[in-house]
């Protein structure tokens, strides 16, 4: 059902790009998603594995590799590949792992580790990635990124320890946070669609190439993650590296790179959800 909703959302963004004027709301959708993710996060030392840091290393290495390989051919393609591959573990990944009856705690730690490390490192990297198109500095990126992550974390912890009744009430709606993600995807797709219609000064070949690169990144991440996880945590590690927090990179792309770069994370959303749908179908098959 969620895959169908995703396809409808993508279609609406393509067919009705007028919503791009509300792209500023993506930041608030992301903060809402993070709030729900932080409501019940519990990290214990016993669930931290060496493979968590291999996942983080892969998550940090692939974006730079792709950028350096692609930038001699096309800057926009390189930027889109970078921001697509740089996305940390998805907020919804622990939910999928729970449905698959695997170790939720494993993915929860990957969620916290990759989201915080990448959020802290990106502001120092993006000025060089975007230097040909934007005059930005580290603080211009670091400040809004810290706000986006720190406010939901502080609010989530405050509700948990000081307002348990509100915390309990909000926790009932964790599954419904999916619709905040759909809102971010619609706005990101609408923005990209509007850009392609009115501002794209290249052929649509660049759009096709972004889609192909996004598919290859998705396939590589899920495959490498399963390899990193080994026999004990193959599914968990695959989900941690493969299922991405695309709402975050959609916001980063729109705010600091370009609407065209948004296509990478948008395509990735489609490909990862097709794979997740297959996982769930395979799991539920009699």
Buried (B, 14 or more C-beta within 10 A) or exposed (E): EBBEBBEEBBEBBBEBBEBBEEBEBBBBBBBBBBBBBBBEBEEEEEBBBEBBBBBBEBBBEBBBEBBEEBBEEBBBBBBBBBBBBBBBBBBBBBBBBEBBEBBBBBBBBBBBBBBEBBBEBBBEBBBEBBEEBBEBEEEBBBEBBEEBBEEBBEBBBEBBEEEEEEBEEBEEEBEEBBBBBBBBBBBBBBBBBBBBEEEBEEEEEBBEBBBEBBBBBBEBBBEBBBBBBEEEBBBBBBBBBBBBBBBBBBBBBBBBBBBBBBBBBBBBBBBBBBBBBEBBEEEEEE
